[in-house]
Amino acid sequence: MDGGPHVTDRIRRRVALLAPLSVVAFCLPGAAQDNPLVQRGVPAEATAENAVQARDRAFASARRIAWQRLQAATGASGNPSDSQLESMVSAIVVEEERTTPTRYVGRLTVQFASGTAGLSRSSGGGGGGGVSVAMAPVATIEAAASFGSLAEWLELRRRLLAAEPVAGVEISSIALNQARLRLSLRAQPGDAQGGLYAAGIVVDGNGPSWRIGLAPGR
């Protein structure tokens, strides 16, 4: 073939230029999961009596799947409860979702927190490190939560989990505008109220049960 050796040389040069780009392309998905505390593409799916319950169940399932992935990546041990897992997650980003009045299907990015959120790295032998769950509640209290929409409920729950006195949140029941919760506290109830107000949560009640909601204007 006319110019055969020259054509062959050009092909070889093009392959040499494209090879590094191929390596980058194939490495990008793996790089996204380099940090085991951030789990992407986690499936979330559930059916319930209403959209709020379906979303909550789907998110709980996704947190469990993300935790199992983290365990596989780090060798972490332990089987935290759903409320403990919820307090260990600092953020959930919705990648995609589909909802109906009784069903939620989505794909999420689940980011685990460190230190105050209950998830901490420990320097084990061999330098590999591990993950340990440290929950130290000193009191529990029943709380009735009121909210006007799904967005308000999600914000109230986010603030509860971020509040310094709160070690865990367990949902006893939930409807469209109210929920019954069991709060695990790192401080006695009287002392915890100040920390909750600082987190933008109104607390009404001094006995064994509270009524809580979002603080107006915060």
C-alpha positions in Angstrom: 0.0 0.0 0.0 1.2 3.5 -0.9 2.6 5.3 2.1 2.1 2.3 4.3 4.9 2.8 6.8 3.9 6.5 7.2 0.3 5.6 7.8 1.4 3.0 10.4 3.5 5.6 12.2 0.6 8.1 12.3 -1.7 5.4 13.8 0.8 4.6 16.5 1.2 8.2 17.4 -2.6 8.6 17.7 -2.9 5.5 19.9 -0.1 6.9 22.1 -2.0 10.2 22.5 -5.3 8.6 23.2 -4.1 6.0 25.7 -3.6 8.5 28.6 -7.1 9.9 27.9 -8.6 6.4 28.1 -6.9 5.8 31.5 -8.3 9.0 32.8 -11.8 8.1 31.6 -11.8 4.7 33.2 -10.3 6.1 36.5 -13.0 8.7 37.0 -15.7 6.5 38.4 -13.3 4.9 40.8 -12.0 8.2 42.0 -15.5 9.2 43.0 -15.6 6.5 45.6 -12.1 7.1 47.0 -13.6 8.5 50.2 -15.6 5.7 51.8 -17.5 8.2 53.9 -19.2 9.4 50.7 -21.2 6.7 49.0 -22.8 7.7 45.6 -25.4 6.0 43.6 -27.2 4.4 46.6 -30.6 3.0 45.6 -33.6 4.1 47.7 -37.0 2.5 47.3 -40.0 1.9 49.5 -43.8 1.8 49.6 -45.9 3.1 52.4 -49.3 4.5 53.3 -48.3 8.0 52.2 -45.5 9.8 50.5 -43.8 11.0 53.7 -43.6 7.5 55.1 -42.4 6.1 51.8 -39.6 8.6 51.5 -38.5 8.0 55.1 -38.4 4.3 54.6 -36.5 4.6 51.4 -33.9 6.9 53.0 -33.6 4.5 55.9 -32.9 1.6 53.5 -30.4 3.8 51.6 -28.5 4.6 54.7 -28.3 0.9 55.6 -27.0 0.1 52.1 -24.5 2.9 52.3 -23.3 1.7 55.7 -22.8 -1.8 54.3 -20.7 -0.4 51.5 -18.6 1.6 53.9 -18.1 -1.6 56.0 -16.9 -3.5 52.9 -14.5 -0.6 52.0 -13.0 -0.1 55.4 -13.5 -3.3 57.4 -15.8 -1.5 59.9 -17.8 -3.6 62.3 -21.0 -3.1 64.1 -24.7 -3.1 63.4 -26.1 0.3 64.3 -29.8 0.8 64.6 -31.7 2.9 62.1 -31.8 5.9 64.4 -28.0 5.6 65.1 -27.4 5.4 61.3 -29.5 8.5 60.8 -27.5 10.4 63.3 -24.2 9.2 61.7 -25.2 10.7 58.3 -24.3 14.4 57.8 -25.9 14.8 54.4 -28.0 13.1 51.8 -28.1 14.4 48.2 -30.8 13.3 45.8 -29.3 12.3 42.5 -32.7 11.3 41.0 -36.1 10.4 42.4 -39.6 9.5 41.4 -42.6 9.7 43.7 -46.2 8.7 43.9 -48.7 9.2 46.7 -47.5 5.8 48.2 -44.1 5.1 46.7 -40.6 6.5 46.5 -37.9 5.4 44.1 -34.6 7.3 43.9 -30.8 7.2 43.9 -28.9 9.1 46.5 -25.4 10.2 47.6 -25.0 9.4 51.3 -22.3 11.2 53.3 -21.3 9.9 56.7 -20.0 12.4 59.3 -17.1 12.1 61.6 -16.6 12.9 65.2 -19.7 14.6 66.6 -22.0 12.8 64.3 -21.0 9.5 65.8 -18.6 8.1 63.2 -14.9 8.4 63.9 -11.7 7.0 62.5 -9.5 5.0 64.8 -5.8 4.2 64.1 -5.7 0.5 64.4 -2.7 -1.7 64.1 -1.1 -1.9 60.6 -2.1 1.7 59.8 -5.3 0.6 58.0 -7.5 2.3 60.5 -11.2 1.4 61.1 -14.5 3.0 61.9 -16.1 2.9 65.3 -19.6 4.0 66.4 -19.6 6.0 69.7 -23.1 6.8 71.0 -23.5 7.9 74.6 -27.1 8.9 75.4 -27.9 9.7 79.0 -31.6 10.2 78.7 -34.6 9.6 76.4 -37.8 11.5 75.9 -41.0 11.2 73.9 -41.7 14.1 71.6 -44.6 15.1 69.4 -43.4 17.0 66.3 -45.6 19.3 64.3 -44.9 20.5 60.7 -46.8 22.0 57.8 -45.2 20.2 54.9 -42.7 17.5 53.9 -40.0 20.2 53.5 -40.6 21.4 57.1 -40.4 17.8 58.4 -37.1 17.2 56.6 -35.7 20.4 57.9 -36.9 19.7 61.5 -35.3 16.2 61.3 -32.1 17.6 59.9 -31.9 20.1 62.8 -32.6 17.4 65.4 -29.8 15.2 64.1 -27.4 18.2 63.9 -28.2 19.4 67.4 -25.4 18.8 69.9 -27.7 17.3 72.7 -29.3 14.7 70.3 -27.7 11.3 70.0 -30.4 9.6 68.0 -34.0 10.1 66.6 -36.4 7.2 66.4 -39.7 7.7 64.6 -42.6 6.0 66.4 -45.2 7.1 63.9 -45.6 9.8 61.3 -48.5 11.4 59.3 -48.8 14.3 56.9 -48.4 17.1 59.6 -47.1 15.4 62.8 -44.9 12.7 64.1 -44.2 10.9 67.3 -40.5 10.6 68.1 -38.3 9.1 70.7 -35.2 11.2 71.2 -31.9 9.9 72.7 -30.2 12.8 74.5 -26.6 13.4 75.4 -27.8 15.7 78.2 -30.6 15.7 80.7 -33.9 17.0 79.2 -33.8 20.3 81.0 -30.2 21.0 79.9 -30.9 19.7 76.3 -33.6 22.3 75.6 -31.1 25.1 75.3 -29.1 23.2 72.7 -32.2 22.4 70.7 -33.3 26.1 70.7 -29.8 27.0 69.5 -30.3 24.6 66.6 -33.6 26.4 65.7 -36.0 24.0 67.4 -38.8 25.2 69.7 -39.5 22.9 72.7 -42.7 23.1 74.7 -42.9 20.9 77.9 -40.9 20.2 81.0 -42.2 16.7 81.8 -41.5 13.3 80.3 -42.9 14.4 76.9 -42.2 17.4 74.6 -43.9 19.2 71.8 -41.4 20.4 69.2 -41.3 22.3 65.9 -39.2 24.7 63.9 -38.5 28.0 65.5 -40.2 30.8 63.6 -37.9 32.8 61.4 -35.0 30.6 61.8 
